[in-house]
């Protein structure tokens, strides 16, 4: 991107910021003369800040942020999501089984039945989620954890 193009982009940003600041001040509950004075001050501040912008620095900052976002997206790929979902699914299944075991230990058939229903429903939900993730996985070779 050339300095001219970068300047245009920054110019649009500055103009947008000025309009936003202006609208904020105009809709504030103050006298018109005071509002106009504040608007002029804010616009002058914004113009002074725009003059101090180092376009190379802005470009480097944007490039760095874009690279960080790309890296984060790579970490959020479907295979990793599937692996994490399987791990969480196993943790949920264990916690559900612990709940059933607690109900059995306390000798409460009503709670035992309810806990078992929760466990079975959790397994169904986990399997549905894993099936969807596996269908979306690029290699579709991942195996379900049941």
ABEGO torsion letter per residue (X at the ends): XBAAAAAAAAAAAAAAAAAAAAAAAAABBBBAAAAAAAAAAAAAAAAAAAAABBAAAAAAAAAAAAAAAAAAAAAABAAAAAAAAAAAAAAAAAAAAAAAAAAAAAGBAAAAAAAAAAAAAAAAAAAAAAAAAAAABAAGABBBBX
